[in-house]
Amino acid sequence: MPDSIATSTMPTIILNGDPYPIDGDLQLSALLERLNARRGRVAVEINREIVPKASYSATIIKPGDNVEIINFVGGG
């Protein structure tokens, strides 16, 4: 039971529609690295605002933010 209490108090964001735990404020570039997302092959929206790729390192994600990450996949 203590594990469920600890989990419920951990700060989270909504990542692609699902709760995702974070340790507090987090740089977008650090989140992408944690997710093994290739920076050049994703588009990111935070709270319904598109984030320019040039701003990924300066963009801070806060608990409660809604983050959508779209991966581009090539094929033929």
C-alpha positions in Angstrom: 0.0 0.0 0.0 2.8 2.6 0.7 4.0 2.3 -2.9 0.6 3.5 -4.3 0.7 6.5 -1.9 4.2 7.4 -3.1 3.1 7.1 -6.7 0.0 9.3 -6.3 2.1 12.2 -4.9 4.8 12.1 -7.5 4.6 15.0 -9.9 3.3 14.1 -13.4 2.7 15.5 -16.8 0.3 14.1 -19.4 2.4 12.6 -22.1 0.5 11.7 -25.3 -2.7 11.3 -23.2 -1.2 9.2 -20.3 0.2 10.3 -16.9 4.0 10.3 -16.9 6.1 10.9 -13.7 8.7 13.6 -13.6 11.0 14.8 -10.8 9.8 18.4 -11.0 10.6 20.9 -13.7 12.3 19.2 -16.7 13.9 20.5 -19.9 12.1 19.3 -23.0 15.5 18.2 -24.4 16.0 16.0 -21.3 12.6 14.4 -21.7 13.3 13.6 -25.3 16.6 12.1 -24.4 14.9 10.0 -21.6 12.4 8.8 -24.2 15.2 8.0 -26.7 13.4 10.3 -29.2 15.4 11.5 -32.1 15.3 15.3 -31.9 15.2 15.8 -35.7 12.3 13.3 -36.2 9.8 14.6 -33.7 7.3 17.5 -33.3 6.4 18.6 -29.8 3.3 20.5 -28.5 3.1 21.6 -24.9 -0.3 22.8 -23.6 -1.6 23.0 -27.2 1.4 25.2 -28.4 3.9 23.9 -30.9 7.5 24.2 -29.6 10.1 25.2 -32.3 13.0 22.7 -32.5 15.4 25.6 -31.7 13.7 26.1 -28.4 13.8 22.5 -27.1 16.8 23.1 -24.8 15.3 26.3 -23.3 11.8 24.9 -22.9 10.9 23.8 -19.4 8.1 21.3 -18.7 6.3 21.6 -15.4 4.2 19.2 -13.5 0.6 19.3 -14.9 1.7 20.2 -18.4 0.1 18.4 -21.3 2.8 17.2 -23.7 2.2 15.6 -27.1 5.2 14.2 -29.0 4.8 13.1 -32.6 7.4 10.8 -34.1 7.9 11.0 -37.9 8.5 7.7 -39.5 9.8 7.3 -43.1 9.0 4.4 -45.3 8.3 3.4 -48.8 
